[in-house]
């Protein structure tokens, strides 16, 4: 989504509820085509042990191919050990 442009954001409320939100910001750099590079973040707060696992992000663009990204979230820390 371009900064200042209209866009829709969808999240599965049964998975993360209202603990998840999407942030984006311009990085001040440009791609090889001259487009602004946007940093995007899915923030989860508070993070709980059951949040570990695989996530998929899909972004549909008006004038470019859809981009799919998959990531595996592992949690490391004393508060997450020995949890089921």
C-alpha positions as MATLAB code, in Angstrom:
seq = 'XXXXXXXXXXXXXXXXXXXXXXXXXXXXXXXXXXXXXXXXXXXXXXXXXXXXXXXXXXXXXXXXXXXXXXXXXXXXXXXXXXXX';
ca = [
       0.000    0.000    0.000;
       1.358    3.417   -0.854;
       1.625    5.957    1.935;
      -1.501    8.107    1.873;
      -3.281    5.832   -0.605;
      -6.489    3.988    0.104;
      -6.156    0.293    0.752;
      -7.842   -2.525    2.583;
      -6.292   -4.526    5.396;
      -7.668   -7.911    6.385;
      -6.745  -10.048    9.373;
      -8.219  -13.308   10.657;
      -9.730  -12.203   13.982;
     -10.124  -15.818   15.129;
      -6.326  -16.205   15.015;
      -4.861  -12.994   16.425;
      -7.937  -11.007   17.412;
      -7.279   -7.340   18.087;
      -3.662   -8.043   19.153;
      -2.356   -7.665   15.593;
      -1.918   -4.540   13.520;
      -0.141   -3.571   10.331;
       2.378   -0.733   10.105;
       4.208    0.692    7.114;
       6.594    3.553    6.472;
       8.713    4.941    3.682;
      12.387    3.990    3.969;
      13.739    6.943    2.005;
      15.182    4.624   -0.660;
      14.013    3.674   -4.132;
      13.884    0.407   -6.046;
      15.714   -0.139   -9.323;
      12.535    1.058  -11.100;
      12.445    4.287   -9.083;
       9.516    3.271   -6.870;
       9.641    4.223   -3.189;
      10.618    1.319   -0.929;
       8.095    0.791    1.868;
       8.946   -1.138    5.055;
       5.977   -3.084    6.387;
       5.498   -4.792    9.744;
       2.892   -7.079   11.252;
       2.985   -6.288   14.963;
       1.461   -8.661   17.545;
       0.997   -7.278   21.043;
       0.990   -8.972   23.433;
       2.851  -11.913   21.923;
       1.859  -15.277   23.415;
       3.300  -18.775   23.018;
       0.462  -20.022   20.823;
       1.389  -17.342   18.232;
       4.366  -19.432   17.106;
       4.017  -21.079   13.725;
       3.692  -20.277   10.048;
       2.236  -17.041    8.700;
       1.419  -15.951    5.170;
       1.041  -12.409    3.875;
      -0.535  -11.666    0.497;
      -0.442   -8.228   -1.096;
      -2.427   -7.461   -4.250;
      -1.233   -4.528   -6.354;
      -3.173   -2.598   -8.990;
      -0.361   -2.589  -11.541;
       2.019   -5.341  -10.421;
       1.833   -9.074   -9.684;
       0.495  -10.258   -6.334;
       3.218  -10.855   -3.751;
       3.015  -13.758   -1.291;
       5.378  -14.032    1.653;
       5.621  -16.893    4.125;
       7.423  -16.730    7.450;
       7.865  -19.057   10.414;
       7.687  -17.418   13.842;
       9.759  -19.124   16.557;
       9.661  -17.846   20.118;
      12.785  -17.970   22.272;
      12.872  -16.781   25.870;
      12.434  -17.908   29.434;
       8.739  -16.959   29.451;
       8.009  -19.306   26.521;
       9.719  -22.517   27.691;
       7.717  -25.535   28.848;
       4.442  -24.163   27.442;
       1.953  -26.266   25.523;
];
